[in-house]
């Protein structure tokens, strides 16, 4: 193994573990049904990143995700068993559940929500 590759293998896990909390973007969904209680950061689901690659029916019909923030009883056990996110995040189609920090990256105690659009804020007069 080259010196560069060896250094990358040693440094990469610490970058993921000690990365600052990320901010969810428009269209992202924060999932925190159980994370905070378990001492984990809430997960951020990048909705539009997935929507570019898949039609709505893949997740909302085939995998059973409801069209409601907080309306799905998503647990890590279900994901590990191949339900919800685990249907794709199995280490073959997409990264596996061992990469915790890739999903669990929201600020601690962020409530389950869908981030609002700029147009929505303008129409309702809400400010960030």
C-alpha positions in Angstrom: 0.0 0.0 0.0 1.4 3.4 -0.9 2.2 5.9 1.8 -0.6 8.2 0.5 -3.2 5.5 0.6 -2.2 4.3 4.0 -2.5 7.9 5.4 -5.9 8.3 3.8 -7.1 5.0 5.4 -6.0 6.3 8.8 -7.4 9.8 8.4 -10.8 9.2 6.7 -12.6 7.6 9.7 -11.6 10.5 11.9 -12.9 13.0 9.3 -16.3 11.3 9.3 -16.5 10.9 13.1 -15.4 14.4 14.0 -17.0 16.3 11.1 -19.1 19.3 12.2 -22.9 18.8 12.0 -24.3 19.5 8.6 -27.1 21.8 7.8 -30.0 20.3 5.9 -30.8 21.9 2.5 -34.1 22.7 0.9 -36.1 19.5 0.3 -34.1 17.5 2.8 -35.9 15.6 5.5 -34.6 15.4 9.0 -35.4 12.0 10.6 -35.4 12.0 14.4 -38.0 9.6 15.6 -35.5 7.8 17.8 -32.0 9.2 17.2 -31.7 11.8 19.9 -33.1 9.3 22.5 -30.3 6.9 21.5 -27.6 9.5 21.7 -27.2 9.8 17.9 -27.4 12.8 15.7 -30.6 12.8 13.7 -30.4 11.5 10.1 -30.7 13.9 7.1 -32.3 12.3 4.1 -31.3 14.3 0.9 -34.7 14.0 -0.8 -33.8 15.8 -4.1 -30.5 13.9 -4.4 -32.5 10.7 -4.4 -35.3 12.1 -6.5 -32.9 13.0 -9.4 -32.0 9.3 -9.6 -35.3 7.6 -8.9 -39.0 8.1 -9.5 -41.3 8.8 -6.5 -42.9 5.3 -6.7 -39.6 3.6 -5.9 -39.6 4.8 -2.4 -43.2 5.8 -1.8 -44.9 2.8 -3.4 -42.3 0.0 -3.6 -40.6 0.7 -0.3 -43.7 2.0 1.6 -42.5 5.5 2.7 -45.5 7.6 3.6 -45.8 11.2 2.3 -45.6 12.7 5.8 -42.6 13.8 7.8 -42.5 11.7 10.9 -45.1 9.3 9.5 -42.8 6.4 9.1 -41.7 4.2 12.0 -38.1 3.9 10.7 -35.7 2.1 13.1 -32.1 0.9 12.5 -33.3 -2.7 13.1 -35.7 -2.3 10.2 -33.0 -0.7 8.0 -30.6 -3.5 8.8 -33.4 -6.0 7.9 -33.6 -4.4 4.5 -36.7 -2.2 5.0 -36.9 1.5 4.2 -33.4 2.9 3.6 -31.9 -0.6 4.0 -33.4 -1.8 0.7 -30.7 0.1 -1.1 -28.2 1.0 1.7 -27.0 -2.6 2.0 -23.3 -2.3 0.9 -24.1 -3.4 -2.6 -26.4 -0.7 -4.1 -25.3 2.1 -1.8 -23.1 2.3 1.3 -24.1 0.1 4.2 -25.3 1.0 7.7 -21.8 0.8 9.1 -21.2 4.4 7.7 -23.3 6.0 10.5 -22.0 9.6 10.1 -23.0 9.8 6.4 -26.7 9.8 7.4 -26.7 10.8 11.1 -25.2 14.3 10.5 -27.9 16.8 11.7 -27.4 19.0 14.6 -28.2 17.2 17.8 -31.9 17.3 18.8 -33.2 18.7 15.5 -36.8 17.7 15.3 -38.2 15.6 12.4 -39.1 18.0 9.7 -39.0 18.9 6.0 -37.0 22.0 5.3 -39.0 24.7 3.7 -38.3 26.4 0.4 -37.5 30.0 -0.1 -40.8 30.5 -1.9 -42.7 29.0 1.1 -40.9 31.4 3.4 -41.8 34.4 1.2 -45.5 33.4 1.0 -45.8 32.8 4.7 -43.6 35.6 5.9 -41.3 33.2 7.8 -37.7 34.1 8.3 -34.9 31.7 9.0 
